[in-house]
Amino acid sequence: MTIDQVIKHFGNHSRACHAIGLPHQSYYNWVRQGYVSINSQFAFEEVTNKKLKVDLKDYIEVMRERYEETKRDYKNFKPKKGQ
């Protein structure tokens, strides 16, 4: 599920987080990460009786992007003399 789907279902981020027992600041972690955390997705699926469903596409996409960035960084890494 996407962040937008969660907000649309609950009306705002504070209500969404409250529904699964998290502080509203958790929302900002999702935004920074680029996806609703996996544990939160399972909790939302449960409290909405599966109206919102776990979907790992966003998570996988973000992880793939991070992997590619790491590969690029490693490829461009040049150790300093003496290392």
Distance bins in CASP14 RR format, pairs under 12 A and 6 or more apart:
PFRMAT RR
TARGET T0000
AUTHOR 0000-0000-0000
RMODE 2
METHOD distances of the structure
MODEL  1
1 7 0 0 0 0 0 1 0 0 0 0 0
1 8 0 0 0 0 0 1 0 0 0 0 0
1 9 0 0 0 0 1 0 0 0 0 0 0
1 10 0 0 0 0 0 1 0 0 0 0 0
1 16 0 0 0 0 0 1 0 0 0 0 0
1 30 0 0 0 0 0 1 0 0 0 0 0
1 35 0 0 0 0 1 0 0 0 0 0 0
1 36 1 0 1 0 0 0 0 0 0 0 0
1 37 0 0 0 0 0 1 0 0 0 0 0
1 38 0 0 0 0 0 1 0 0 0 0 0
1 40 0 0 0 0 1 0 0 0 0 0 0
1 41 1 0 1 0 0 0 0 0 0 0 0
1 42 0 0 0 0 0 1 0 0 0 0 0
1 43 0 0 0 0 0 1 0 0 0 0 0
1 44 1 0 0 1 0 0 0 0 0 0 0
1 45 1 0 0 1 0 0 0 0 0 0 0
1 48 0 0 0 0 1 0 0 0 0 0 0
1 50 0 0 0 0 0 1 0 0 0 0 0
1 51 0 0 0 0 1 0 0 0 0 0 0
1 52 1 0 1 0 0 0 0 0 0 0 0
1 53 1 0 0 1 0 0 0 0 0 0 0
1 54 1 0 0 1 0 0 0 0 0 0 0
1 55 1 0 1 0 0 0 0 0 0 0 0
1 56 0 0 0 0 1 0 0 0 0 0 0
1 57 0 0 0 0 1 0 0 0 0 0 0
1 58 0 0 0 0 1 0 0 0 0 0 0
1 59 0 0 0 0 0 1 0 0 0 0 0
2 8 0 0 0 0 1 0 0 0 0 0 0
2 9 0 0 0 0 0 1 0 0 0 0 0
2 30 0 0 0 0 1 0 0 0 0 0 0
2 31 0 0 0 0 0 1 0 0 0 0 0
2 34 0 0 0 0 1 0 0 0 0 0 0
2 35 1 0 0 1 0 0 0 0 0 0 0
2 36 1 0 0 1 0 0 0 0 0 0 0
2 41 0 0 0 0 1 0 0 0 0 0 0
2 44 0 0 0 0 0 1 0 0 0 0 0
2 52 0 0 0 0 1 0 0 0 0 0 0
2 53 0 0 0 0 0 1 0 0 0 0 0
2 54 0 0 0 0 0 1 0 0 0 0 0
2 55 1 0 0 1 0 0 0 0 0 0 0
2 56 0 0 0 0 0 1 0 0 0 0 0
2 57 0 0 0 0 1 0 0 0 0 0 0
2 58 1 0 0 1 0 0 0 0 0 0 0
2 59 0 0 0 0 0 1 0 0 0 0 0
2 61 0 0 0 0 0 1 0 0 0 0 0
2 62 0 0 0 0 0 1 0 0 0 0 0
3 9 0 0 0 0 0 1 0 0 0 0 0
3 10 0 0 0 0 0 1 0 0 0 0 0
3 12 0 0 0 0 0 1 0 0 0 0 0
3 13 0 0 0 0 1 0 0 0 0 0 0
3 16 0 0 0 0 1 0 0 0 0 0 0
3 17 0 0 0 0 0 1 0 0 0 0 0
3 26 0 0 0 0 0 1 0 0 0 0 0
3 27 1 0 0 1 0 0 0 0 0 0 0
3 28 0 0 0 0 0 1 0 0 0 0 0
3 29 0 0 0 0 0 1 0 0 0 0 0
3 30 1 0 1 0 0 0 0 0 0 0 0
3 31 1 0 0 1 0 0 0 0 0 0 0
3 32 0 0 0 0 0 1 0 0 0 0 0
3 33 0 0 0 0 1 0 0 0 0 0 0
3 34 1 0 0 1 0 0 0 0 0 0 0
3 35 1 0 0 1 0 0 0 0 0 0 0
3 36 1 0 1 0 0 0 0 0 0 0 0
3 37 0 0 0 0 0 1 0 0 0 0 0
3 40 0 0 0 0 0 1 0 0 0 0 0
3 41 0 0 0 0 0 1 0 0 0 0 0
3 44 0 0 0 0 0 1 0 0 0 0 0
3 52 0 0 0 0 0 1 0 0 0 0 0
3 55 0 0 0 0 0 1 0 0 0 0 0
3 58 0 0 0 0 1 0 0 0 0 0 0
3 59 0 0 0 0 0 1 0 0 0 0 0
3 62 0 0 0 0 0 1 0 0 0 0 0
4 10 0 0 0 0 0 1 0 0 0 0 0
4 11 0 0 0 0 0 1 0 0 0 0 0
4 13 0 0 0 0 0 1 0 0 0 0 0
4 16 0 0 0 0 0 1 0 0 0 0 0
4 27 0 0 0 0 0 1 0 0 0 0 0
4 30 0 0 0 0 0 1 0 0 0 0 0
4 31 0 0 0 0 0 1 0 0 0 0 0
4 34 0 0 0 0 0 1 0 0 0 0 0
4 35 0 0 0 0 0 1 0 0 0 0 0
4 36 0 0 0 0 1 0 0 0 0 0 0
4 52 0 0 0 0 0 1 0 0 0 0 0
4 58 0 0 0 0 0 1 0 0 0 0 0
5 11 0 0 0 0 0 1 0 0 0 0 0
5 16 0 0 0 0 1 0 0 0 0 0 0
5 30 0 0 0 0 0 1 0 0 0 0 0
5 35 0 0 0 0 0 1 0 0 0 0 0
5 36 0 0 0 0 1 0 0 0 0 0 0
5 41 0 0 0 0 0 1 0 0 0 0 0
5 44 0 0 0 0 1 0 0 0 0 0 0
5 45 0 0 0 0 0 1 0 0 0 0 0
5 48 0 0 0 0 0 1 0 0 0 0 0
5 51 0 0 0 0 1 0 0 0 0 0 0
5 52 1 0 0 1 0 0 0 0 0 0 0
5 53 0 0 0 0 1 0 0 0 0 0 0
5 54 0 0 0 0 0 1 0 0 0 0 0
5 55 0 0 0 0 1 0 0 0 0 0 0
5 57 0 0 0 0 0 1 0 0 0 0 0
5 58 0 0 0 0 0 1 0 0 0 0 0
6 12 0 0 0 0 0 1 0 0 0 0 0
6 13 1 0 0 1 0 0 0 0 0 0 0
6 14 0 0 0 0 0 1 0 0 0 0 0
6 15 0 0 0 0 1 0 0 0 0 0 0
6 16 1 0 1 0 0 0 0 0 0 0 0
6 17 0 0 0 0 1 0 0 0 0 0 0
6 19 0 0 0 0 1 0 0 0 0 0 0
6 20 0 0 0 0 1 0 0 0 0 0 0
6 22 0 0 0 0 0 1 0 0 0 0 0
6 26 0 0 0 0 0 1 0 0 0 0 0
6 27 0 0 0 0 1 0 0 0 0 0 0
6 30 0 0 0 0 1 0 0 0 0 0 0
6 31 0 0 0 0 0 1 0 0 0 0 0
6 35 0 0 0 0 0 1 0 0 0 0 0
6 36 1 0 1 0 0 0 0 0 0 0 0
6 37 0 0 0 0 0 1 0 0 0 0 0
6 40 0 0 0 0 1 0 0 0 0 0 0
6 41 0 0 0 0 1 0 0 0 0 0 0
6 43 0 0 0 0 0 1 0 0 0 0 0
6 44 1 0 0 1 0 0 0 0 0 0 0
6 45 0 0 0 0 0 1 0 0 0 0 0
6 47 0 0 0 0 0 1 0 0 0 0 0
6 48 0 0 0 0 1 0 0 0 0 0 0
6 51 0 0 0 0 0 1 0 0 0 0 0
6 52 1 0 0 1 0 0 0 0 0 0 0
6 53 0 0 0 0 0 1 0 0 0 0 0
6 54 0 0 0 0 0 1 0 0 0 0 0
6 55 0 0 0 0 0 1 0 0 0 0 0
6 58 0 0 0 0 0 1 0 0 0 0 0
7 13 1 0 1 0 0 0 0 0 0 0 0
7 14 0 0 0 0 0 1 0 0 0 0 0
7 15 0 0 0 0 1 0 0 0 0 0 0
7 16 1 0 0 1 0 0 0 0 0 0 0
7 17 0 0 0 0 0 1 0 0 0 0 0
7 19 0 0 0 0 0 1 0 0 0 0 0
7 24 0 0 0 0 0 1 0 0 0 0 0
7 27 0 0 0 0 1 0 0 0 0 0 0
7 30 0 0 0 0 1 0 0 0 0 0 0
7 31 0 0 0 0 0 1 0 0 0 0 0
7 36 0 0 0 0 0 1 0 0 0 0 0
7 44 0 0 0 0 0 1 0 0 0 0 0
7 52 0 0 0 0 0 1 0 0 0 0 0
8 15 0 0 0 0 0 1 0 0 0 0 0
8 16 0 0 0 0 1 0 0 0 0 0 0
8 44 0 0 0 0 0 1 0 0 0 0 0
8 48 0 0 0 0 0 1 0 0 0 0 0
8 51 0 0 0 0 0 1 0 0 0 0 0
8 52 0 0 0 0 1 0 0 0 0 0 0
9 15 0 0 0 0 1 0 0 0 0 0 0
9 16 1 0 0 1 0 0 0 0 0 0 0
9 19 0 0 0 0 1 0 0 0 0 0 0
9 20 0 0 0 0 0 1 0 0 0 0 0
9 36 0 0 0 0 0 1 0 0 0 0 0
9 44 1 0 0 1 0 0 0 0 0 0 0
9 45 0 0 0 0 0 1 0 0 0 0 0
9 47 0 0 0 0 1 0 0 0 0 0 0
9 48 1 0 0 1 0 0 0 0 0 0 0
9 49 0 0 0 0 0 1 0 0 0 0 0
9 50 0 0 0 0 0 1 0 0 0 0 0
9 51 1 0 0 1 0 0 0 0 0 0 0
9 52 1 0 1 0 0 0 0 0 0 0 0
9 53 0 0 0 0 0 1 0 0 0 0 0
10 16 1 1 0 0 0 0 0 0 0 0 0
10 17 0 0 0 0 1 0 0 0 0 0 0
10 18 0 0 0 0 1 0 0 0 0 0 0
10 19 1 0 0 1 0 0 0 0 0 0 0
10 20 0 0 0 0 1 0 0 0 0 0 0
10 22 0 0 0 0 0 1 0 0 0 0 0
10 24 0 0 0 0 0 1 0 0 0 0 0
10 27 0 0 0 0 0 1 0 0 0 0 0
10 36 0 0 0 0 0 1 0 0 0 0 0
10 40 0 0 0 0 0 1 0 0 0 0 0
10 44 0 0 0 0 1 0 0 0 0 0 0
10 47 0 0 0 0 1 0 0 0 0 0 0
10 48 0 0 0 0 1 0 0 0 0 0 0
10 51 0 0 0 0 0 1 0 0 0 0 0
10 52 0 0 0 0 1 0 0 0 0 0 0
11 17 0 0 0 0 0 1 0 0 0 0 0
11 18 0 0 0 0 0 1 0 0 0 0 0
11 19 0 0 0 0 0 1 0 0 0 0 0
11 27 0 0 0 0 0 1 0 0 0 0 0
12 18 0 0 0 0 1 0 0 0 0 0 0
12 19 0 0 0 0 0 1 0 0 0 0 0
12 24 0 0 0 0 1 0 0 0 0 0 0
12 27 0 0 0 0 1 0 0 0 0 0 0
13 19 0 0 0 0 0 1 0 0 0 0 0
13 20 0 0 0 0 0 1 0 0 0 0 0
13 22 0 0 0 0 0 1 0 0 0 0 0
13 23 0 0 0 0 0 1 0 0 0 0 0
13 24 1 0 1 0 0 0 0 0 0 0 0
13 25 0 0 0 0 1 0 0 0 0 0 0
13 26 0 0 0 0 1 0 0 0 0 0 0
13 27 1 1 0 0 0 0 0 0 0 0 0
13 28 0 0 0 0 1 0 0 0 0 0 0
13 29 0 0 0 0 0 1 0 0 0 0 0
13 30 0 0 0 0 1 0 0 0 0 0 0
13 31 0 0 0 0 1 0 0 0 0 0 0
13 36 0 0 0 0 0 1 0 0 0 0 0
13 40 0 0 0 0 0 1 0 0 0 0 0
14 20 0 0 0 0 0 1 0 0 0 0 0
14 21 0 0 0 0 0 1 0 0 0 0 0
14 22 0 0 0 0 0 1 0 0 0 0 0
14 23 0 0 0 0 1 0 0 0 0 0 0
14 24 1 0 1 0 0 0 0 0 0 0 0
14 25 0 0 0 0 1 0 0 0 0 0 0
14 26 0 0 0 0 0 1 0 0 0 0 0
14 27 1 0 0 1 0 0 0 0 0 0 0
14 28 0 0 0 0 0 1 0 0 0 0 0
15 21 0 0 0 0 0 1 0 0 0 0 0
15 22 0 0 0 0 0 1 0 0 0 0 0
15 24 0 0 0 0 1 0 0 0 0 0 0
15 27 0 0 0 0 0 1 0 0 0 0 0
15 44 0 0 0 0 0 1 0 0 0 0 0
15 47 0 0 0 0 0 1 0 0 0 0 0
16 22 0 0 0 0 1 0 0 0 0 0 0
16 23 0 0 0 0 0 1 0 0 0 0 0
16 24 0 0 0 0 1 0 0 0 0 0 0
16 26 0 0 0 0 1 0 0 0 0 0 0
16 27 1 0 0 1 0 0 0 0 0 0 0
16 30 0 0 0 0 1 0 0 0 0 0 0
16 36 0 0 0 0 1 0 0 0 0 0 0
16 40 0 0 0 0 1 0 0 0 0 0 0
16 41 0 0 0 0 0 1 0 0 0 0 0
16 43 0 0 0 0 0 1 0 0 0 0 0
16 44 1 0 0 1 0 0 0 0 0 0 0
16 47 0 0 0 0 1 0 0 0 0 0 0
16 48 0 0 0 0 0 1 0 0 0 0 0
16 52 0 0 0 0 1 0 0 0 0 0 0
17 23 1 0 0 1 0 0 0 0 0 0 0
17 24 1 0 1 0 0 0 0 0 0 0 0
17 25 1 0 0 1 0 0 0 0 0 0 0
17 26 1 0 1 0 0 0 0 0 0 0 0
17 27 1 0 1 0 0 0 0 0 0 0 0
17 28 0 0 0 0 0 1 0 0 0 0 0
17 29 0 0 0 0 0 1 0 0 0 0 0
17 30 0 0 0 0 1 0 0 0 0 0 0
17 36 0 0 0 0 0 1 0 0 0 0 0
17 37 0 0 0 0 0 1 0 0 0 0 0
17 40 0 0 0 0 1 0 0 0 0 0 0
17 43 0 0 0 0 0 1 0 0 0 0 0
17 44 0 0 0 0 0 1 0 0 0 0 0
17 47 0 0 0 0 0 1 0 0 0 0 0
18 24 1 0 0 1 0 0 0 0 0 0 0
18 25 0 0 0 0 0 1 0 0 0 0 0
18 26 0 0 0 0 0 1 0 0 0 0 0
18 27 0 0 0 0 0 1 0 0 0 0 0
18 43 0 0 0 0 0 1 0 0 0 0 0
18 44 0 0 0 0 0 1 0 0 0 0 0
18 47 0 0 0 0 0 1 0 0 0 0 0
19 26 0 0 0 0 0 1 0 0 0 0 0
19 27 0 0 0 0 0 1 0 0 0 0 0
19 40 0 0 0 0 0 1 0 0 0 0 0
19 43 0 0 0 0 1 0 0 0 0 0 0
19 44 1 0 0 1 0 0 0 0 0 0 0
19 45 0 0 0 0 0 1 0 0 0 0 0
19 46 0 0 0 0 0 1 0 0 0 0 0
19 47 1 0 1 0 0 0 0 0 0 0 0
19 48 0 0 0 0 1 0 0 0 0 0 0
19 51 0 0 0 0 0 1 0 0 0 0 0
19 52 0 0 0 0 0 1 0 0 0 0 0
20 26 0 0 0 0 1 0 0 0 0 0 0
20 27 0 0 0 0 0 1 0 0 0 0 0
20 30 0 0 0 0 0 1 0 0 0 0 0
20 36 0 0 0 0 0 1 0 0 0 0 0
20 37 0 0 0 0 0 1 0 0 0 0 0
20 39 0 0 0 0 1 0 0 0 0 0 0
20 40 1 0 0 1 0 0 0 0 0 0 0
20 41 0 0 0 0 1 0 0 0 0 0 0
20 42 0 0 0 0 1 0 0 0 0 0 0
20 43 1 1 0 0 0 0 0 0 0 0 0
20 44 1 0 0 1 0 0 0 0 0 0 0
20 45 0 0 0 0 1 0 0 0 0 0 0
20 46 0 0 0 0 1 0 0 0 0 0 0
20 47 1 0 1 0 0 0 0 0 0 0 0
20 48 0 0 0 0 1 0 0 0 0 0 0
20 52 0 0 0 0 0 1 0 0 0 0 0
21 39 0 0 0 0 0 1 0 0 0 0 0
21 40 0 0 0 0 1 0 0 0 0 0 0
21 43 1 0 0 1 0 0 0 0 0 0 0
21 44 0 0 0 0 0 1 0 0 0 0 0
21 46 0 0 0 0 0 1 0 0 0 0 0
21 47 0 0 0 0 1 0 0 0 0 0 0
22 28 0 0 0 0 0 1 0 0 0 0 0
22 29 0 0 0 0 1 0 0 0 0 0 0
22 30 0 0 0 0 1 0 0 0 0 0 0
22 36 0 0 0 0 0 1 0 0 0 0 0
22 37 0 0 0 0 1 0 0 0 0 0 0
22 39 0 0 0 0 1 0 0 0 0 0 0
22 40 1 0 0 1 0 0 0 0 0 0 0
22 43 0 0 0 0 1 0 0 0 0 0 0
22 44 0 0 0 0 0 1 0 0 0 0 0
22 47 0 0 0 0 0 1 0 0 0 0 0
23 29 0 0 0 0 1 0 0 0 0 0 0
23 40 0 0 0 0 0 1 0 0 0 0 0
24 30 0 0 0 0 0 1 0 0 0 0 0
24 31 0 0 0 0 0 1 0 0 0 0 0
25 31 0 0 0 0 0 1 0 0 0 0 0
25 32 0 0 0 0 0 1 0 0 0 0 0
26 32 0 0 0 0 0 1 0 0 0 0 0
26 33 0 0 0 0 0 1 0 0 0 0 0
26 36 0 0 0 0 1 0 0 0 0 0 0
26 37 1 0 0 1 0 0 0 0 0 0 0
26 39 0 0 0 0 0 1 0 0 0 0 0
26 40 1 0 0 1 0 0 0 0 0 0 0
26 43 0 0 0 0 0 1 0 0 0 0 0
26 44 0 0 0 0 0 1 0 0 0 0 0
27 33 0 0 0 0 0 1 0 0 0 0 0
27 34 0 0 0 0 0 1 0 0 0 0 0
27 36 0 0 0 0 1 0 0 0 0 0 0
27 37 0 0 0 0 0 1 0 0 0 0 0
27 40 0 0 0 0 1 0 0 0 0 0 0
28 34 0 0 0 0 0 1 0 0 0 0 0
28 37 0 0 0 0 0 1 0 0 0 0 0
29 35 0 0 0 0 0 1 0 0 0 0 0
29 36 0 0 0 0 1 0 0 0 0 0 0
29 37 1 0 0 1 0 0 0 0 0 0 0
29 39 0 0 0 0 0 1 0 0 0 0 0
29 40 0 0 0 0 1 0 0 0 0 0 0
30 36 1 0 1 0 0 0 0 0 0 0 0
30 37 1 0 0 1 0 0 0 0 0 0 0
30 38 0 0 0 0 0 1 0 0 0 0 0
30 39 0 0 0 0 0 1 0 0 0 0 0
30 40 1 0 0 1 0 0 0 0 0 0 0
30 41 0 0 0 0 1 0 0 0 0 0 0
30 44 0 0 0 0 0 1 0 0 0 0 0
30 58 0 0 0 0 1 0 0 0 0 0 0
30 59 0 0 0 0 0 1 0 0 0 0 0
30 62 0 0 0 0 0 1 0 0 0 0 0
31 37 0 0 0 0 0 1 0 0 0 0 0
31 58 0 0 0 0 0 1 0 0 0 0 0
31 62 0 0 0 0 0 1 0 0 0 0 0
32 62 0 0 0 0 0 1 0 0 0 0 0
33 40 0 0 0 0 0 1 0 0 0 0 0
33 58 0 0 0 0 1 0 0 0 0 0 0
33 59 0 0 0 0 1 0 0 0 0 0 0
33 61 0 0 0 0 0 1 0 0 0 0 0
33 62 1 0 0 1 0 0 0 0 0 0 0
33 63 0 0 0 0 0 1 0 0 0 0 0
33 65 0 0 0 0 0 1 0 0 0 0 0
33 66 0 0 0 0 0 1 0 0 0 0 0
34 57 0 0 0 0 0 1 0 0 0 0 0
34 58 1 0 0 1 0 0 0 0 0 0 0
34 59 0 0 0 0 1 0 0 0 0 0 0
34 60 0 0 0 0 0 1 0 0 0 0 0
34 61 0 0 0 0 1 0 0 0 0 0 0
34 62 1 0 1 0 0 0 0 0 0 0 0
34 63 0 0 0 0 0 1 0 0 0 0 0
34 65 0 0 0 0 1 0 0 0 0 0 0
34 66 0 0 0 0 0 1 0 0 0 0 0
35 41 0 0 0 0 1 0 0 0 0 0 0
35 54 0 0 0 0 0 1 0 0 0 0 0
35 55 0 0 0 0 1 0 0 0 0 0 0
35 56 0 0 0 0 1 0 0 0 0 0 0
35 57 0 0 0 0 1 0 0 0 0 0 0
35 58 1 1 0 0 0 0 0 0 0 0 0
35 59 1 0 1 0 0 0 0 0 0 0 0
35 60 0 0 0 0 1 0 0 0 0 0 0
35 61 1 0 0 1 0 0 0 0 0 0 0
35 62 1 0 1 0 0 0 0 0 0 0 0
35 63 0 0 0 0 1 0 0 0 0 0 0
35 64 0 0 0 0 0 1 0 0 0 0 0
35 65 0 0 0 0 0 1 0 0 0 0 0
35 66 0 0 0 0 0 1 0 0 0 0 0
36 42 0 0 0 0 0 1 0 0 0 0 0
36 43 0 0 0 0 1 0 0 0 0 0 0
36 44 1 0 0 1 0 0 0 0 0 0 0
36 45 0 0 0 0 0 1 0 0 0 0 0
36 52 0 0 0 0 1 0 0 0 0 0 0
36 53 0 0 0 0 0 1 0 0 0 0 0
36 54 0 0 0 0 1 0 0 0 0 0 0
36 55 0 0 0 0 1 0 0 0 0 0 0
36 56 0 0 0 0 0 1 0 0 0 0 0
36 57 0 0 0 0 0 1 0 0 0 0 0
36 58 1 0 0 1 0 0 0 0 0 0 0
36 59 0 0 0 0 1 0 0 0 0 0 0
36 62 0 0 0 0 0 1 0 0 0 0 0
37 43 0 0 0 0 1 0 0 0 0 0 0
37 44 0 0 0 0 0 1 0 0 0 0 0
37 54 0 0 0 0 0 1 0 0 0 0 0
37 56 0 0 0 0 0 1 0 0 0 0 0
37 58 0 0 0 0 0 1 0 0 0 0 0
37 59 0 0 0 0 1 0 0 0 0 0 0
37 62 0 0 0 0 0 1 0 0 0 0 0
38 44 0 0 0 0 0 1 0 0 0 0 0
38 45 0 0 0 0 0 1 0 0 0 0 0
38 54 1 0 0 1 0 0 0 0 0 0 0
38 55 0 0 0 0 0 1 0 0 0 0 0
38 56 1 0 0 1 0 0 0 0 0 0 0
38 58 0 0 0 0 0 1 0 0 0 0 0
38 59 1 0 0 1 0 0 0 0 0 0 0
38 60 0 0 0 0 0 1 0 0 0 0 0
38 62 0 0 0 0 0 1 0 0 0 0 0
38 63 0 0 0 0 0 1 0 0 0 0 0
39 45 0 0 0 0 0 1 0 0 0 0 0
39 46 0 0 0 0 0 1 0 0 0 0 0
39 54 0 0 0 0 0 1 0 0 0 0 0
39 59 0 0 0 0 0 1 0 0 0 0 0
40 46 0 0 0 0 0 1 0 0 0 0 0
40 47 0 0 0 0 0 1 0 0 0 0 0
40 48 0 0 0 0 0 1 0 0 0 0 0
40 52 0 0 0 0 0 1 0 0 0 0 0
40 54 0 0 0 0 1 0 0 0 0 0 0
40 59 0 0 0 0 0 1 0 0 0 0 0
41 47 0 0 0 0 0 1 0 0 0 0 0
41 48 0 0 0 0 0 1 0 0 0 0 0
41 50 0 0 0 0 0 1 0 0 0 0 0
41 52 1 0 0 1 0 0 0 0 0 0 0
41 53 0 0 0 0 1 0 0 0 0 0 0
41 54 1 0 1 0 0 0 0 0 0 0 0
41 55 1 0 0 1 0 0 0 0 0 0 0
41 56 0 0 0 0 1 0 0 0 0 0 0
41 57 0 0 0 0 0 1 0 0 0 0 0
41 58 0 0 0 0 1 0 0 0 0 0 0
41 59 0 0 0 0 1 0 0 0 0 0 0
42 48 0 0 0 0 0 1 0 0 0 0 0
42 50 0 0 0 0 0 1 0 0 0 0 0
42 52 0 0 0 0 0 1 0 0 0 0 0
42 53 0 0 0 0 0 1 0 0 0 0 0
42 54 1 0 1 0 0 0 0 0 0 0 0
42 55 0 0 0 0 0 1 0 0 0 0 0
42 56 0 0 0 0 0 1 0 0 0 0 0
43 52 0 0 0 0 1 0 0 0 0 0 0
43 54 0 0 0 0 1 0 0 0 0 0 0
44 50 0 0 0 0 1 0 0 0 0 0 0
44 51 0 0 0 0 1 0 0 0 0 0 0
44 52 1 0 1 0 0 0 0 0 0 0 0
44 53 0 0 0 0 1 0 0 0 0 0 0
44 54 0 0 0 0 1 0 0 0 0 0 0
44 55 0 0 0 0 0 1 0 0 0 0 0
45 51 0 0 0 0 1 0 0 0 0 0 0
45 52 1 0 1 0 0 0 0 0 0 0 0
45 53 1 0 1 0 0 0 0 0 0 0 0
45 54 1 0 1 0 0 0 0 0 0 0 0
45 55 0 0 0 0 1 0 0 0 0 0 0
46 52 0 0 0 0 1 0 0 0 0 0 0
46 53 0 0 0 0 0 1 0 0 0 0 0
46 54 0 0 0 0 1 0 0 0 0 0 0
48 54 0 0 0 0 0 1 0 0 0 0 0
55 61 0 0 0 0 0 1 0 0 0 0 0
56 62 0 0 0 0 0 1 0 0 0 0 0
56 63 0 0 0 0 1 0 0 0 0 0 0
56 64 0 0 0 0 0 1 0 0 0 0 0
57 63 0 0 0 0 0 1 0 0 0 0 0
57 64 0 0 0 0 0 1 0 0 0 0 0
58 64 0 0 0 0 0 1 0 0 0 0 0
58 65 0 0 0 0 0 1 0 0 0 0 0
59 65 0 0 0 0 0 1 0 0 0 0 0
59 66 0 0 0 0 0 1 0 0 0 0 0
60 66 0 0 0 0 0 1 0 0 0 0 0
60 67 0 0 0 0 0 1 0 0 0 0 0
61 67 0 0 0 0 0 1 0 0 0 0 0
61 68 0 0 0 0 0 1 0 0 0 0 0
62 68 0 0 0 0 0 1 0 0 0 0 0
62 69 0 0 0 0 0 1 0 0 0 0 0
63 69 0 0 0 0 0 1 0 0 0 0 0
63 70 0 0 0 0 0 1 0 0 0 0 0
64 70 0 0 0 0 0 1 0 0 0 0 0
64 71 0 0 0 0 0 1 0 0 0 0 0
65 71 0 0 0 0 0 1 0 0 0 0 0
65 72 0 0 0 0 0 1 0 0 0 0 0
66 72 0 0 0 0 0 1 0 0 0 0 0
66 73 0 0 0 0 0 1 0 0 0 0 0
67 73 0 0 0 0 0 1 0 0 0 0 0
67 74 0 0 0 0 0 1 0 0 0 0 0
68 74 0 0 0 0 0 1 0 0 0 0 0
68 75 0 0 0 0 0 1 0 0 0 0 0
69 75 0 0 0 0 0 1 0 0 0 0 0
69 76 0 0 0 0 0 1 0 0 0 0 0
70 76 0 0 0 0 0 1 0 0 0 0 0
70 77 0 0 0 0 0 1 0 0 0 0 0
71 77 0 0 0 0 0 1 0 0 0 0 0
77 83 0 0 0 0 0 1 0 0 0 0 0
END
